[in-house]
Each structure stands twice: as structure tokens, then as C-alpha cells.
Amino acid sequence: MTVYILIQMVHFVSRAFILLVIVDAVMSFFVDSYHPVRVAIRRIVDPLLNPIRRTLPTVGMIDFSPLVLIIILQVVETLLVRVLASMA
């Protein structure tokens, strides 16, 4: 029972973080960089995006680091769920 709860928590945290990454990427097109909501989301997302941005070069004006972060988050989620499921 507790393993099931942990798996659900991993799913929830992963999906919430992926949603924040997507919202941050979309807001970068439409909302001012100093808007309080955007600043708050950036404080959460940037610690994971910045290492990817340092290693991944930008292609023209396109930043692929949010896409790479989403893929990494999904892989980590899958691995964690498999490890937790094997413990049940």
C-alpha cells in the first residue's frame, strides 16, 4: 500500500514539474521577463535547466533545454516507478 502511494507521489511530482517547464517555456513568448509569476516559476525550473543550457548549444534562437529536461524527467520517473514497483 505504501509503495503505491510513493508511486503516485512520483507521478504527481514529475507531472507537476513537467507542467511548470512547459508553462515557463510558453510564458517566455508572451509574458514580460520580470512578471512575478514568471519569476516564481523560473526560481523553481532554472536550477535544473541551467546545467542543460550550459552543455547544450542553442540552435539559432531556439532553446531546446526545456525539451531535454522533460525527457530526462520522464526517464527518471520511469526508472523510479520501476524500482518502487519491484519493491512491492
Protein Blocks (a to p, Z undefined) as FASTA:
>chain_A
ZZmmmmmmmmmmmmmmmmmmmmmmmmmmmpcfklmklmmmmmmmmmmmmmmmmmmccehj
acfklmmmmmmmmmmmmmmmmmmmmmZZ
